[in-house]
């Protein structure tokens, strides 16, 4: 059973690309479902009128298509991530021009599904894999929801729901840092692995950042 006092400490309130990357690469358990959002050069899309002009200018200077997004999902037959959806949420001439001239998508979503999570996640984070390609091209983590356990519902509310896992965020939905949620029926061996792993990350980045809020 999970120690409730212990779970209350499962947070690292440090926004660090190094921390997020290390957490992804060293996670000791295979996830059941993964959703990640990464941003080109860390530029957050701005839709408010008083911020749009500055945002668009910043994107164009860095060869990024403003208001653009692309989704990659894991293809089990090919064992690789393939684009499944592309979109540009803007009618501005500068955005159209940059899309034609060629540029990076601003927002990039990566998804794996419960039917093939382990292999897809390993392929994503392995040396020379898709994660390395994204990091080499300036993409930074903005948000991640990693399911380590899930519940399946039948009947009227049929579907799957997260029941424990990891969240990383650089400011999305009010969360900043890394959070680990353990679940009530977790195996004692798995609990020990996760708690020790998270504690090591916490100690390391507390020392590096010199600031930690639990």
C-alpha positions in Angstrom: 0.0 0.0 0.0 1.1 3.6 -0.6 2.3 5.7 2.2 0.1 8.9 2.0 2.7 11.0 3.8 5.3 9.9 1.3 3.1 10.7 -1.7 2.7 14.2 -0.6 6.4 14.8 -1.2 6.3 13.6 -4.8 6.9 16.9 -6.5 9.9 18.7 -7.9 8.9 22.4 -8.5 11.8 23.1 -10.9 11.3 23.9 -14.6 14.3 22.4 -16.3 14.6 20.8 -19.7 17.5 18.7 -18.4 15.3 17.4 -15.6 12.4 16.6 -17.9 14.7 14.8 -20.4 16.4 12.8 -17.6 13.1 11.8 -16.2 11.9 10.5 -19.6 15.1 8.6 -20.2 15.5 7.0 -16.8 11.8 6.3 -15.8 12.2 2.8 -14.1 8.7 1.5 -15.2 7.3 1.1 -18.6 4.3 3.5 -19.1 0.9 2.4 -20.3 0.1 5.6 -22.2 2.1 8.7 -23.0 1.1 12.2 -24.3 3.9 14.8 -24.7 3.8 18.3 -26.0 7.0 20.0 -27.2 7.6 23.5 -28.5 10.1 24.7 -31.1 12.7 26.6 -29.3 10.4 26.7 -26.3 8.2 29.4 -27.8 4.7 29.3 -26.3 1.8 30.1 -28.8 0.1 33.4 -27.9 -3.5 34.0 -29.1 -4.2 37.2 -27.1 -4.3 40.3 -29.2 -1.7 42.2 -27.1 0.8 39.4 -27.5 0.2 38.1 -31.0 2.4 40.5 -32.8 5.5 39.8 -30.6 4.8 36.1 -30.8 4.6 36.0 -34.6 7.7 38.1 -35.0 9.7 35.8 -32.7 8.5 32.8 -34.7 9.5 34.3 -38.0 12.9 35.3 -36.8 13.5 31.7 -35.7 12.1 30.0 -38.9 9.0 28.7 -37.1 5.5 28.6 -38.5 3.3 30.7 -36.1 0.2 29.0 -34.7 1.1 25.6 -36.3 0.9 22.2 -34.8 1.6 18.6 -35.8 0.8 15.3 -34.0 2.9 12.1 -34.2 1.6 8.7 -33.2 3.5 5.4 -33.0 3.1 3.1 -36.0 3.3 -0.5 -34.8 4.0 -2.0 -38.2 6.9 0.3 -39.0 8.1 0.8 -35.4 8.4 4.5 -35.7 6.5 7.7 -35.1 4.5 9.1 -38.0 2.6 12.4 -38.5 -1.1 11.9 -38.3 -2.5 15.4 -38.1 -1.2 18.9 -39.1 -2.9 22.2 -38.5 -2.4 26.0 -38.6 -4.7 28.1 -36.5 -4.3 31.5 -38.2 -5.3 33.5 -41.2 -2.3 35.8 -41.1 -0.3 36.4 -44.3 3.0 35.9 -42.5 1.9 32.5 -41.3 0.9 31.4 -44.8 4.1 32.6 -46.2 6.2 30.8 -43.7 4.3 27.6 -44.2 5.0 27.8 -48.0 8.6 28.8 -47.6 9.2 26.0 -45.1 9.7 26.2 -41.3 9.4 24.3 -38.1 6.0 23.5 -36.6 5.6 25.5 -33.4 3.7 22.8 -31.4 4.4 19.1 -31.6 2.3 16.4 -29.9 3.6 12.9 -29.4 1.2 10.1 -28.4 1.5 6.4 -27.6 -1.5 4.2 -26.8 -2.3 1.5 -24.3 -2.1 -1.3 -26.9 1.6 -0.8 -27.6 3.1 1.5 -24.9 6.3 -0.3 -23.9 7.9 -0.7 -27.3 6.8 2.8 -28.5 8.2 4.5 -25.5 11.5 2.6 -25.7 11.8 3.6 -29.4 11.0 7.2 -28.5 13.7 7.6 -25.8 16.5 5.3 -27.1 19.8 6.7 -28.2 19.5 8.0 -31.7 15.7 7.8 -31.5 12.8 10.3 -32.0 13.5 12.1 -28.8 17.1 12.8 -29.8 15.9 14.1 -33.2 13.5 16.5 -31.6 16.1 17.8 -29.0 18.7 18.3 -31.7 16.2 20.4 -33.7 15.5 22.7 -30.7 12.2 21.2 -29.4 11.6 21.6 -25.7 9.2 19.9 -23.3 6.1 21.9 -22.4 3.8 19.3 -21.0 3.7 15.5 -20.5 1.2 13.1 -19.1 2.6 9.6 -18.6 0.3 6.9 -17.3 2.0 4.2 -15.2 -1.3 2.6 -14.3 -4.9 2.9 -15.6 -8.4 1.8 -14.9 -10.8 0.4 -17.6 -14.5 1.2 -17.3 -17.3 -0.7 -19.0 -20.9 0.2 -19.8 -22.2 3.8 -20.1 -18.8 5.4 -19.1 -16.7 2.8 -21.0 -13.1 3.9 -21.5 -9.7 4.2 -19.9 -8.6 6.5 -17.1 -5.3 7.3 -15.6 -4.8 5.9 -12.1 -1.2 6.9 -11.3 1.8 8.2 -13.2 4.0 11.2 -14.0 3.2 14.8 -15.1 5.8 17.2 -16.3 5.1 20.8 -17.1 6.8 24.1 -17.9 3.8 26.0 -16.9 0.9 24.3 -18.7 -2.4 24.2 -16.7 -0.7 25.9 -13.7 1.8 23.1 -13.0 5.5 23.8 -13.0 7.9 21.0 -12.6 7.6 17.3 -12.1 4.9 15.4 -10.2 4.6 11.7 -9.4 1.3 10.2 -8.4 1.4 6.6 -6.9 -1.7 4.4 -7.0 -3.3 2.5 -4.2 -2.7 -1.1 -5.5 0.9 -0.5 -6.6 3.3 -3.4 -6.2 5.7 -2.8 -3.3 8.7 -3.5 -5.5 7.5 -1.0 -8.1 6.7 1.6 -5.4 10.3 1.3 -4.1 11.8 1.7 -7.6 9.7 4.8 -8.3 10.2 6.5 -4.9 14.0 5.9 -5.0 14.2 7.1 -8.6 12.2 10.3 -7.9 14.1 11.0 -4.7 17.4 10.8 -6.6 16.1 13.3 -9.2 14.8 15.6 -6.4 18.2 15.6 -4.6 20.1 16.2 -7.8 18.0 19.1 -9.0 17.7 20.6 -5.6 21.4 20.8 -5.5 21.7 22.1 -9.1 19.0 24.7 -8.9 19.6 25.7 -5.4 15.8 26.1 -5.0 13.1 23.5 -4.4 9.5 23.9 -3.3 7.9 20.7 -2.1 
